[in-house]
Amino acid sequence: MPARLRSNRYGKSRVRLMRLTKHAAQNGREAYHDLDEWTVQILLTGDFETAHTQGDNSKILPTDTMKNTVYFVARESKAESMEDYAQELIDYILSRNSQVASAEVNIESTLWKRLHIDGQPFPTAFMRGSDERQTTTVSRQQGTPFTITSGLDHLTILKTSNSGFTGYIKDALTTLPETTDRLFGTALKAEWPYTPEAIAAGVAFNKVRSHIREAMISTFAKHDSLSVQQTLFAMAEAALHHTALIDEIYLLMPNKHNLLVDLSRFGHKNPNHIFVPTDEPHGTIEATVRRG
Protein backbone atom coordinates (compact mmCIF):
# COMPACT_ATOMS: atom_id res chain seq x y z
CA MET A 1 0.00 0.00 0.00
CA PRO A 2 1.56 3.34 -1.04
CA ALA A 3 2.47 5.97 1.56
CA ARG A 4 0.61 9.27 1.62
CA LEU A 5 1.67 12.60 3.03
CA ARG A 6 -0.76 13.43 5.81
CA SER A 7 0.47 16.87 6.88
CA ASN A 8 3.56 18.98 6.70
CA ARG A 9 4.98 22.39 7.40
CA TYR A 10 8.42 23.91 7.39
CA GLY A 11 10.18 27.14 8.23
CA LYS A 12 13.10 28.85 9.90
CA SER A 13 13.77 28.76 13.64
CA ARG A 14 15.86 30.75 16.08
CA VAL A 15 16.46 33.76 13.87
CA ARG A 16 18.16 36.23 16.21
CA LEU A 17 17.27 39.90 15.77
CA MET A 18 18.44 42.95 17.71
CA ARG A 19 16.44 46.04 16.78
CA LEU A 20 17.61 49.53 17.73
CA THR A 21 15.06 52.35 17.47
CA LYS A 22 16.49 55.88 17.61
CA HIS A 23 14.31 58.74 18.82
CA ALA A 24 15.30 62.34 18.11
CA ALA A 25 15.24 64.99 20.81
CA GLN A 26 11.87 66.74 21.05
CA ASN A 27 9.65 68.60 23.49
CA GLY A 28 12.52 69.15 25.88
CA ARG A 29 13.50 65.47 26.03
CA GLU A 30 16.96 64.51 24.87
CA ALA A 31 17.50 61.94 22.14
CA TYR A 32 17.19 58.33 23.31
CA HIS A 33 17.23 54.75 22.01
CA ASP A 34 14.94 51.73 22.51
CA LEU A 35 16.29 48.20 22.27
CA ASP A 36 14.49 44.95 21.36
CA GLU A 37 16.08 41.49 21.17
CA TRP A 38 13.81 38.93 19.49
CA THR A 39 14.20 35.29 18.55
CA VAL A 40 11.89 34.59 15.61
CA GLN A 41 10.43 31.39 14.17
CA ILE A 42 8.46 31.19 10.89
CA LEU A 43 6.37 28.12 10.00
CA LEU A 44 4.55 27.72 6.69
CA THR A 45 1.86 25.30 5.54
CA GLY A 46 0.65 24.98 1.98
CA ASP A 47 1.08 23.23 -1.36
CA PHE A 48 4.40 21.54 -0.69
CA GLU A 49 3.48 17.89 -1.30
CA THR A 50 5.54 17.46 -4.47
CA ALA A 51 8.66 18.59 -2.63
CA HIS A 52 8.25 15.55 -0.38
CA THR A 53 7.02 13.01 -2.93
CA GLN A 54 8.89 14.07 -6.08
CA GLY A 55 11.75 16.25 -4.95
CA ASP A 56 10.17 19.20 -6.78
CA ASN A 57 11.27 22.39 -5.02
CA SER A 58 9.48 24.82 -7.34
CA LYS A 59 7.00 25.83 -4.61
CA ILE A 60 9.52 25.98 -1.76
CA LEU A 61 10.54 29.33 -0.33
CA PRO A 62 14.06 28.69 1.03
CA THR A 63 14.39 29.01 4.78
CA ASP A 64 17.44 31.20 4.20
CA THR A 65 15.13 33.62 2.38
CA MET A 66 12.82 33.56 5.40
CA LYS A 67 15.77 34.54 7.60
CA ASN A 68 16.54 37.48 5.33
CA THR A 69 12.85 38.43 5.31
CA VAL A 70 12.91 38.71 9.11
CA TYR A 71 15.62 41.37 8.86
CA PHE A 72 14.18 43.17 5.83
CA VAL A 73 10.71 43.55 7.35
CA ALA A 74 12.22 44.63 10.67
CA ARG A 75 14.14 47.39 8.89
CA GLU A 76 10.98 48.70 7.25
CA SER A 77 8.74 48.15 10.30
CA LYS A 78 7.25 50.87 12.45
CA ALA A 79 5.74 48.32 14.84
CA GLU A 80 6.02 49.12 18.53
CA SER A 81 5.33 45.53 19.65
CA MET A 82 6.47 42.12 18.52
CA GLU A 83 2.82 41.20 17.89
CA ASP A 84 2.49 44.02 15.37
CA TYR A 85 5.81 43.11 13.78
CA ALA A 86 4.73 39.46 13.45
CA GLN A 87 1.61 40.54 11.60
CA GLU A 88 3.72 42.59 9.18
CA LEU A 89 6.03 39.63 8.63
CA ILE A 90 3.14 37.25 7.91
CA ASP A 91 1.46 39.71 5.52
CA TYR A 92 4.74 40.13 3.63
CA ILE A 93 5.15 36.37 3.14
CA LEU A 94 1.50 35.55 2.31
CA SER A 95 1.15 38.40 -0.19
CA ARG A 96 4.14 37.14 -2.19
CA ASN A 97 3.61 33.37 -1.97
CA SER A 98 0.21 32.13 -3.16
CA GLN A 99 1.28 28.52 -2.59
CA VAL A 100 1.45 29.23 1.15
CA ALA A 101 -1.92 28.50 2.79
CA SER A 102 -1.03 29.80 6.23
CA ALA A 103 1.87 31.25 8.17
CA GLU A 104 2.69 31.19 11.87
CA VAL A 105 5.27 33.39 13.55
CA ASN A 106 6.54 32.74 17.07
CA ILE A 107 8.62 35.40 18.78
CA GLU A 108 10.42 35.33 22.12
CA SER A 109 11.72 38.61 23.52
CA THR A 110 14.75 38.90 25.79
CA LEU A 111 14.51 41.42 28.63
CA TRP A 112 16.79 44.48 28.46
CA LYS A 113 16.51 47.28 31.03
CA ARG A 114 17.67 50.84 30.65
CA LEU A 115 20.62 51.70 32.92
CA HIS A 116 20.10 54.31 35.61
CA ILE A 117 23.11 56.62 36.06
CA ASP A 118 23.19 59.20 38.87
CA GLY A 119 19.59 58.28 39.63
CA GLN A 120 18.35 58.99 36.09
CA PRO A 121 17.56 56.66 33.15
CA PHE A 122 20.45 56.79 30.67
CA PRO A 123 19.21 57.25 27.09
CA THR A 124 21.56 54.87 25.28
CA ALA A 125 22.82 52.20 27.72
CA PHE A 126 21.15 48.96 28.80
CA MET A 127 21.56 45.99 31.11
CA ARG A 128 20.49 42.41 30.44
CA GLY A 129 17.55 41.57 32.71
CA SER A 130 16.43 38.28 34.21
CA ASP A 131 15.66 35.04 32.34
CA GLU A 132 12.08 36.23 31.87
CA ARG A 133 10.86 36.09 28.27
CA GLN A 134 7.96 37.80 26.55
CA THR A 135 6.30 35.60 23.94
CA THR A 136 3.79 35.71 21.12
CA THR A 137 2.34 33.36 18.51
CA VAL A 138 0.70 35.06 15.52
CA SER A 139 -0.88 33.14 12.64
CA ARG A 140 -3.12 33.71 9.66
CA GLN A 141 -4.52 31.74 6.75
CA GLN A 142 -4.77 33.38 3.35
CA GLY A 143 -7.82 35.68 3.34
CA THR A 144 -8.68 35.29 7.02
CA PRO A 145 -8.08 37.42 10.16
CA PHE A 146 -5.09 37.01 12.44
CA THR A 147 -5.09 34.91 15.59
CA ILE A 148 -2.78 36.25 18.29
CA THR A 149 -1.68 34.69 21.56
CA SER A 150 0.67 36.60 23.84
CA GLY A 151 2.37 35.62 27.04
CA LEU A 152 5.45 35.46 29.21
CA ASP A 153 7.75 32.70 30.39
CA HIS A 154 10.41 32.07 33.03
CA LEU A 155 9.09 34.80 35.33
CA THR A 156 10.76 33.62 38.54
CA ILE A 157 8.98 34.81 41.67
CA LEU A 158 9.05 33.76 45.33
CA LYS A 159 7.18 34.65 48.52
CA THR A 160 8.37 33.96 52.06
CA SER A 161 5.06 34.20 53.91
CA ASN A 162 1.34 33.54 53.52
CA SER A 163 1.88 30.10 52.01
CA GLY A 164 1.05 26.67 53.38
CA PHE A 165 0.05 23.17 52.33
CA THR A 166 -2.14 21.00 54.56
CA GLY A 167 -5.03 18.54 54.38
CA TYR A 168 -3.73 16.50 51.44
CA ILE A 169 -3.93 12.72 50.94
CA LYS A 170 -1.57 10.72 53.16
CA ASP A 171 -0.73 7.07 52.58
CA ALA A 172 2.08 4.63 53.33
CA LEU A 173 4.42 6.46 50.95
CA THR A 174 3.79 9.98 52.23
CA THR A 175 6.81 11.65 53.82
CA LEU A 176 5.93 15.30 53.24
CA PRO A 177 5.02 17.07 56.49
CA GLU A 178 2.15 19.55 56.59
CA THR A 179 3.10 23.20 56.91
CA THR A 180 1.40 26.55 57.30
CA ASP A 181 4.65 28.47 56.77
CA ARG A 182 6.76 27.71 53.72
CA LEU A 183 8.65 29.37 50.88
CA PHE A 184 6.63 29.42 47.66
CA GLY A 185 8.72 29.82 44.52
CA THR A 186 7.79 29.32 40.87
CA ALA A 187 8.85 30.16 37.31
CA LEU A 188 5.60 31.38 35.80
CA LYS A 189 4.55 30.73 32.24
CA ALA A 190 1.35 32.43 31.03
CA GLU A 191 -0.38 32.59 27.64
CA TRP A 192 -3.56 34.41 26.66
CA PRO A 193 -5.29 34.49 23.25
CA TYR A 194 -6.85 37.81 22.29
CA THR A 195 -10.49 37.79 21.25
CA PRO A 196 -11.21 38.30 17.53
CA GLU A 197 -13.04 41.52 18.41
CA ALA A 198 -10.01 42.87 20.27
CA ILE A 199 -7.65 42.07 17.38
CA ALA A 200 -9.98 43.69 14.85
CA ALA A 201 -10.24 46.84 16.97
CA GLY A 202 -6.49 47.02 17.63
CA VAL A 203 -4.57 46.19 20.81
CA ALA A 204 -1.80 48.07 22.61
CA PHE A 205 0.02 44.77 23.14
CA ASN A 206 2.94 46.03 25.24
CA LYS A 207 0.63 47.93 27.58
CA VAL A 208 -1.79 45.00 27.99
CA ARG A 209 1.04 42.54 28.67
CA SER A 210 2.50 44.85 31.31
CA HIS A 211 -0.85 45.27 33.05
CA ILE A 212 -1.68 41.53 33.01
CA ARG A 213 1.79 40.79 34.36
CA GLU A 214 1.39 43.29 37.19
CA ALA A 215 -2.09 41.99 38.07
CA MET A 216 -0.74 38.43 38.40
CA ILE A 217 2.38 39.44 40.36
CA SER A 218 0.34 41.55 42.77
CA THR A 219 -2.06 38.68 43.38
CA PHE A 220 0.81 36.25 43.93
CA ALA A 221 2.36 38.52 46.55
CA LYS A 222 -0.86 39.28 48.45
CA HIS A 223 -2.68 35.95 48.20
CA ASP A 224 -3.00 33.80 51.32
CA SER A 225 -2.00 30.60 49.56
CA LEU A 226 -3.35 27.22 50.66
CA SER A 227 -1.85 25.53 47.57
CA VAL A 228 -0.15 26.38 44.29
CA GLN A 229 -3.42 25.47 42.57
CA GLN A 230 -5.41 28.01 44.57
CA THR A 231 -2.92 30.80 43.93
CA LEU A 232 -2.72 29.95 40.23
CA PHE A 233 -6.51 30.30 39.92
CA ALA A 234 -6.47 33.60 41.82
CA MET A 235 -3.77 34.96 39.51
CA ALA A 236 -5.66 33.89 36.39
CA GLU A 237 -8.85 35.39 37.77
CA ALA A 238 -7.06 38.69 38.39
CA ALA A 239 -5.81 38.75 34.78
CA LEU A 240 -9.30 38.14 33.39
CA HIS A 241 -10.77 40.74 35.70
CA HIS A 242 -8.23 43.30 34.52
CA THR A 243 -9.12 43.30 30.81
CA ALA A 244 -12.01 42.36 28.52
CA LEU A 245 -9.59 41.82 25.60
CA ILE A 246 -9.07 38.16 26.57
CA ASP A 247 -11.53 35.43 27.54
CA GLU A 248 -9.10 32.81 28.83
CA ILE A 249 -5.58 32.42 30.14
CA TYR A 250 -3.24 29.45 30.56
CA LEU A 251 -0.84 29.35 33.50
CA LEU A 252 1.99 26.91 34.24
CA MET A 253 3.49 27.18 37.72
CA PRO A 254 6.16 24.63 38.65
CA ASN A 255 6.58 24.39 42.41
CA LYS A 256 10.26 25.24 42.87
CA HIS A 257 10.99 23.60 46.20
CA ASN A 258 13.10 25.08 48.98
CA LEU A 259 13.84 22.25 51.40
CA LEU A 260 14.16 23.01 55.11
CA VAL A 261 17.57 21.91 56.41
CA ASP A 262 17.59 19.66 59.50
CA LEU A 263 20.05 21.30 61.90
CA SER A 264 18.95 19.37 65.01
CA ARG A 265 21.93 17.02 64.79
CA PHE A 266 24.17 20.08 65.17
CA GLY A 267 22.27 21.32 68.22
CA HIS A 268 20.39 24.07 66.36
CA LYS A 269 16.74 24.70 65.69
CA ASN A 270 15.72 25.83 62.21
CA PRO A 271 12.46 27.80 62.44
CA ASN A 272 12.20 28.34 58.67
CA HIS A 273 15.47 30.21 58.21
CA ILE A 274 17.84 27.89 56.31
CA PHE A 275 16.78 26.10 53.11
CA VAL A 276 18.25 24.22 50.18
CA PRO A 277 16.84 25.54 46.87
CA THR A 278 16.32 22.78 44.31
CA ASP A 279 14.93 22.64 40.78
CA GLU A 280 14.63 18.87 40.40
CA PRO A 281 12.33 17.19 40.92
CA HIS A 282 9.60 19.82 41.11
CA GLY A 283 5.83 19.82 41.17
CA THR A 284 4.04 20.79 37.95
CA ILE A 285 0.76 22.68 38.18
CA GLU A 286 -1.02 24.04 35.11
CA ALA A 287 -4.53 25.14 34.24
CA THR A 288 -6.54 27.11 31.70
CA VAL A 289 -9.08 29.48 33.24
CA ARG A 290 -11.95 30.90 31.19
CA ARG A 291 -14.24 33.80 31.84
CA GLY A 292 -17.41 32.56 33.53
C-alpha positions as CSV (number, residue, x, y, z in Angstrom):
1,M,0.0,0.0,0.0
2,P,1.6,3.3,-1.0
3,A,2.5,6.0,1.6
4,R,0.6,9.3,1.6
5,L,1.7,12.6,3.0
6,R,-0.8,13.4,5.8
7,S,0.5,16.9,6.9
8,N,3.6,19.0,6.7
9,R,5.0,22.4,7.4
10,Y,8.4,23.9,7.4
11,G,10.2,27.1,8.2
12,K,13.1,28.8,9.9
13,S,13.8,28.8,13.6
14,R,15.9,30.7,16.1
15,V,16.5,33.8,13.9
16,R,18.2,36.2,16.2
17,L,17.3,39.9,15.8
18,M,18.4,42.9,17.7
19,R,16.4,46.0,16.8
20,L,17.6,49.5,17.7
21,T,15.1,52.3,17.5
22,K,16.5,55.9,17.6
23,H,14.3,58.7,18.8
24,A,15.3,62.3,18.1
25,A,15.2,65.0,20.8
26,Q,11.9,66.7,21.1
27,N,9.6,68.6,23.5
28,G,12.5,69.1,25.9
29,R,13.5,65.5,26.0
30,E,17.0,64.5,24.9
31,A,17.5,61.9,22.1
32,Y,17.2,58.3,23.3
33,H,17.2,54.8,22.0
34,D,14.9,51.7,22.5
35,L,16.3,48.2,22.3
36,D,14.5,44.9,21.4
37,E,16.1,41.5,21.2
38,W,13.8,38.9,19.5
39,T,14.2,35.3,18.6
40,V,11.9,34.6,15.6
41,Q,10.4,31.4,14.2
42,I,8.5,31.2,10.9
43,L,6.4,28.1,10.0
44,L,4.5,27.7,6.7
45,T,1.9,25.3,5.5
46,G,0.6,25.0,2.0
47,D,1.1,23.2,-1.4
48,F,4.4,21.5,-0.7
49,E,3.5,17.9,-1.3
50,T,5.5,17.5,-4.5
51,A,8.7,18.6,-2.6
52,H,8.3,15.5,-0.4
53,T,7.0,13.0,-2.9
54,Q,8.9,14.1,-6.1
55,G,11.8,16.3,-4.9
56,D,10.2,19.2,-6.8
57,N,11.3,22.4,-5.0
58,S,9.5,24.8,-7.3
59,K,7.0,25.8,-4.6
60,I,9.5,26.0,-1.8
61,L,10.5,29.3,-0.3
62,P,14.1,28.7,1.0
63,T,14.4,29.0,4.8
64,D,17.4,31.2,4.2
65,T,15.1,33.6,2.4
66,M,12.8,33.6,5.4
67,K,15.8,34.5,7.6
68,N,16.5,37.5,5.3
69,T,12.8,38.4,5.3
70,V,12.9,38.7,9.1
71,Y,15.6,41.4,8.9
72,F,14.2,43.2,5.8
73,V,10.7,43.5,7.4
74,A,12.2,44.6,10.7
75,R,14.1,47.4,8.9
76,E,11.0,48.7,7.3
77,S,8.7,48.1,10.3
78,K,7.2,50.9,12.4
79,A,5.7,48.3,14.8
80,E,6.0,49.1,18.5
81,S,5.3,45.5,19.7
82,M,6.5,42.1,18.5
83,E,2.8,41.2,17.9
84,D,2.5,44.0,15.4
85,Y,5.8,43.1,13.8
86,A,4.7,39.5,13.5
87,Q,1.6,40.5,11.6
88,E,3.7,42.6,9.2
89,L,6.0,39.6,8.6
90,I,3.1,37.3,7.9
91,D,1.5,39.7,5.5
92,Y,4.7,40.1,3.6
93,I,5.1,36.4,3.1
94,L,1.5,35.5,2.3
95,S,1.1,38.4,-0.2
96,R,4.1,37.1,-2.2
97,N,3.6,33.4,-2.0
98,S,0.2,32.1,-3.2
99,Q,1.3,28.5,-2.6
100,V,1.4,29.2,1.2
101,A,-1.9,28.5,2.8
102,S,-1.0,29.8,6.2
103,A,1.9,31.2,8.2
104,E,2.7,31.2,11.9
105,V,5.3,33.4,13.6
106,N,6.5,32.7,17.1
107,I,8.6,35.4,18.8
108,E,10.4,35.3,22.1
109,S,11.7,38.6,23.5
110,T,14.8,38.9,25.8
111,L,14.5,41.4,28.6
112,W,16.8,44.5,28.5
113,K,16.5,47.3,31.0
114,R,17.7,50.8,30.7
115,L,20.6,51.7,32.9
116,H,20.1,54.3,35.6
117,I,23.1,56.6,36.1
118,D,23.2,59.2,38.9
119,G,19.6,58.3,39.6
120,Q,18.3,59.0,36.1
121,P,17.6,56.7,33.2
122,F,20.4,56.8,30.7
123,P,19.2,57.3,27.1
124,T,21.6,54.9,25.3
125,A,22.8,52.2,27.7
126,F,21.1,49.0,28.8
127,M,21.6,46.0,31.1
128,R,20.5,42.4,30.4
129,G,17.6,41.6,32.7
130,S,16.4,38.3,34.2
131,D,15.7,35.0,32.3
132,E,12.1,36.2,31.9
133,R,10.9,36.1,28.3
134,Q,8.0,37.8,26.6
135,T,6.3,35.6,23.9
136,T,3.8,35.7,21.1
137,T,2.3,33.4,18.5
138,V,0.7,35.1,15.5
139,S,-0.9,33.1,12.6
140,R,-3.1,33.7,9.7
141,Q,-4.5,31.7,6.7
142,Q,-4.8,33.4,3.4
143,G,-7.8,35.7,3.3
144,T,-8.7,35.3,7.0
145,P,-8.1,37.4,10.2
146,F,-5.1,37.0,12.4
147,T,-5.1,34.9,15.6
148,I,-2.8,36.3,18.3
149,T,-1.7,34.7,21.6
150,S,0.7,36.6,23.8
151,G,2.4,35.6,27.0
152,L,5.4,35.5,29.2
153,D,7.7,32.7,30.4
154,H,10.4,32.1,33.0
155,L,9.1,34.8,35.3
156,T,10.8,33.6,38.5
157,I,9.0,34.8,41.7
158,L,9.0,33.8,45.3
159,K,7.2,34.6,48.5
160,T,8.4,34.0,52.1
161,S,5.1,34.2,53.9
162,N,1.3,33.5,53.5
163,S,1.9,30.1,52.0
164,G,1.0,26.7,53.4
165,F,0.1,23.2,52.3
166,T,-2.1,21.0,54.6
167,G,-5.0,18.5,54.4
168,Y,-3.7,16.5,51.4
169,I,-3.9,12.7,50.9
170,K,-1.6,10.7,53.2
171,D,-0.7,7.1,52.6
172,A,2.1,4.6,53.3
173,L,4.4,6.5,51.0
174,T,3.8,10.0,52.2
175,T,6.8,11.7,53.8
176,L,5.9,15.3,53.2
177,P,5.0,17.1,56.5
178,E,2.2,19.5,56.6
179,T,3.1,23.2,56.9
180,T,1.4,26.5,57.3
181,D,4.7,28.5,56.8
182,R,6.8,27.7,53.7
183,L,8.6,29.4,50.9
184,F,6.6,29.4,47.7
185,G,8.7,29.8,44.5
186,T,7.8,29.3,40.9
187,A,8.9,30.2,37.3
188,L,5.6,31.4,35.8
189,K,4.5,30.7,32.2
190,A,1.4,32.4,31.0
191,E,-0.4,32.6,27.6
192,W,-3.6,34.4,26.7
193,P,-5.3,34.5,23.3
194,Y,-6.8,37.8,22.3
195,T,-10.5,37.8,21.2
196,P,-11.2,38.3,17.5
197,E,-13.0,41.5,18.4
198,A,-10.0,42.9,20.3
199,I,-7.7,42.1,17.4
200,A,-10.0,43.7,14.9
201,A,-10.2,46.8,17.0
202,G,-6.5,47.0,17.6
203,V,-4.6,46.2,20.8
204,A,-1.8,48.1,22.6
205,F,0.0,44.8,23.1
206,N,2.9,46.0,25.2
207,K,0.6,47.9,27.6
208,V,-1.8,45.0,28.0
209,R,1.0,42.5,28.7
210,S,2.5,44.8,31.3
211,H,-0.8,45.3,33.0
212,I,-1.7,41.5,33.0
213,R,1.8,40.8,34.4
214,E,1.4,43.3,37.2
215,A,-2.1,42.0,38.1
216,M,-0.7,38.4,38.4
217,I,2.4,39.4,40.4
218,S,0.3,41.6,42.8
219,T,-2.1,38.7,43.4
220,F,0.8,36.3,43.9
221,A,2.4,38.5,46.5
222,K,-0.9,39.3,48.4
223,H,-2.7,35.9,48.2
224,D,-3.0,33.8,51.3
225,S,-2.0,30.6,49.6
226,L,-3.4,27.2,50.7
227,S,-1.8,25.5,47.6
228,V,-0.2,26.4,44.3
229,Q,-3.4,25.5,42.6
230,Q,-5.4,28.0,44.6
231,T,-2.9,30.8,43.9
232,L,-2.7,29.9,40.2
233,F,-6.5,30.3,39.9
234,A,-6.5,33.6,41.8
235,M,-3.8,35.0,39.5
236,A,-5.7,33.9,36.4
237,E,-8.9,35.4,37.8
238,A,-7.1,38.7,38.4
239,A,-5.8,38.8,34.8
240,L,-9.3,38.1,33.4
241,H,-10.8,40.7,35.7
242,H,-8.2,43.3,34.5
243,T,-9.1,43.3,30.8
244,A,-12.0,42.4,28.5
245,L,-9.6,41.8,25.6
246,I,-9.1,38.2,26.6
247,D,-11.5,35.4,27.5
248,E,-9.1,32.8,28.8
249,I,-5.6,32.4,30.1
250,Y,-3.2,29.4,30.6
251,L,-0.8,29.4,33.5
252,L,2.0,26.9,34.2
253,M,3.5,27.2,37.7
254,P,6.2,24.6,38.7
255,N,6.6,24.4,42.4
256,K,10.3,25.2,42.9
257,H,11.0,23.6,46.2
258,N,13.1,25.1,49.0
259,L,13.8,22.3,51.4
260,L,14.2,23.0,55.1
261,V,17.6,21.9,56.4
262,D,17.6,19.7,59.5
263,L,20.0,21.3,61.9
264,S,19.0,19.4,65.0
265,R,21.9,17.0,64.8
266,F,24.2,20.1,65.2
267,G,22.3,21.3,68.2
268,H,20.4,24.1,66.4
269,K,16.7,24.7,65.7
270,N,15.7,25.8,62.2
271,P,12.5,27.8,62.4
272,N,12.2,28.3,58.7
273,H,15.5,30.2,58.2
274,I,17.8,27.9,56.3
275,F,16.8,26.1,53.1
276,V,18.3,24.2,50.2
277,P,16.8,25.5,46.9
278,T,16.3,22.8,44.3
279,D,14.9,22.6,40.8
280,E,14.6,18.9,40.4
281,P,12.3,17.2,40.9
282,H,9.6,19.8,41.1
283,G,5.8,19.8,41.2
284,T,4.0,20.8,37.9
285,I,0.8,22.7,38.2
286,E,-1.0,24.0,35.1
287,A,-4.5,25.1,34.2
288,T,-6.5,27.1,31.7
289,V,-9.1,29.5,33.2
290,R,-11.9,30.9,31.2
291,R,-14.2,33.8,31.8
292,G,-17.4,32.6,33.5
